[in-house]
Amino acid sequence: MTPKQYEELRKRFTLLERAKYLDKHAKAQTAANMIKKIAFKQEAGMMPDEYIKKYKNSWKKQR
């Protein structure tokens, strides 16, 4: 694994952890929670629940 691949996987894992946190703790549709979700969408390119579905296990080593 090259350093660049490692950095990309690490970034994906970090975003995945944030997405899980937002999905679990930001259920209420308050303005503050929506701002956090929109900020995540701007950084990741998709909403937290979509990100979890797409990258749920992709950071693990592929066999």
Secondary structure, 3 states (H helix, E strand, C coil): CCHHHHHHHHHHHHHHHHHHHHHHHCCCCCHHHHHHHHHHHHHHCCCHHHHHHHHCCCCCCCC
